[in-house]
Amino acid sequence: MTVYEIQHWLLTTLGSVEIVKPIMTSKWGWPICESLHFIGLSLLIGTIGMFDMRLLGIAKRIPISALHRLIPWGIGGYILNIITGSMFLVTAPDQYLYNSAFHLKMLFMAVAGLNVLTFYSAVFRKVNVLGAGADAPLAAKWIGGASLFLWTGVIIFGRLLTFYRPFACGKGGATGFLATCL
Amino acid sequence: MDHFLLWLESTALSIWMRESINVFAFPMILAYHTIGMGFVAGLSSAVDLRILGVARRVPLLELKRFLPATWAAFWLNAASGVLLLIAYPTKALTNPVFYLKLTCIGFAVAILRSIAKSIFQNPNLDLGEIPARGKWLAGASLFCWAGAIFAGRLLAYTYTRLTQ
């Protein structure tokens, strides 16, 4: 299969999901899902970003295992965003599948996922036993730094989606290439 | 008001923000605004969760080490927010939802300052139960940040005039 065929298959498959369309095409369905998507983003970057900063050496008197108790809230934000993100995707698959900002966002999400797997398989057991005041090992610092970089990248490319839409959107007619896509 | 908005929209900076096809004009400034939102609302909410009883073994006093990053994110958003406002002043200033957003942020920031002054300065707090006032502040903070994000996101859907 060529990339074009894969994209076309995804377009028809995702586009055939009908259950969320009545919600998403209602007056406030899409805007409310966007708001929830941004709340999920803040929850993820706030808790997981705080944990990453601890790995990097900020607030060393907090035991890493104690701060790890905040991670389920970050995972909650992630799940909220997978749900709302999927709702956008199946409602307007053409706006995403042919959008280079979306491709980069998915790439950054995939690498961020691999980074999480690396953290739990390679360093979690070592850092979880560290007490108050202990410095995280260098490998954990790299993973924490990579996490901050990758999630920030996900936010940037997510926000740029609007400006790389392959088709017109929203209220048209105003001047400037941005005006119709705010 | 209309004269002021018309003047602001005719400034070089406003026109550049609106019409430049440079990705570092409007699009990236909006992206910075979203990054700042994630860190200021997110880090502040993480502190609120701790006050409300999540991750009890985290020493409250030490959470103040995250305040500089939280304030840096706040000032990033104040700066990027002003630029976004200069780009489309009529769009924001003629929309009541924009003032609701500013009110939510005002309360959230006041609460953050209050938490920084009271909770982070009290070495006895880690030994006992957090006073009810602290829990109320933390709950109100979560509510205000969620409100600010909701109102901010809805600005794209509730404006009546884009430009003069």
Interface residues (C-beta under 8 A of the other chain):
Chain A: W28 P31 E34 S35 F38 I39 L41 S42 L43 L44 I45 G46 T47 G49 M50 M53 I58 A59 R61 I62 P63 S65 A66 L67 H68 R69 L70 W73 A132 T152 I155 I156 G158 R159 L160 T162 F163 K171 A174 T175 G176 F177 L178 A179 L182
Chain B: R18 E19 I21 V23 F26 P27 M28 L30 A31 T34 I35 M37 G38 F39 A41 G42 L43 S44 S45 A46 L49 R50 V54 A55 R56 R57 V58 P59 E62 L63 R65 F66 A69 Y88 K91 W145 A146 I149 F150 G152 R153 L154 A156 Y157 L162 T163
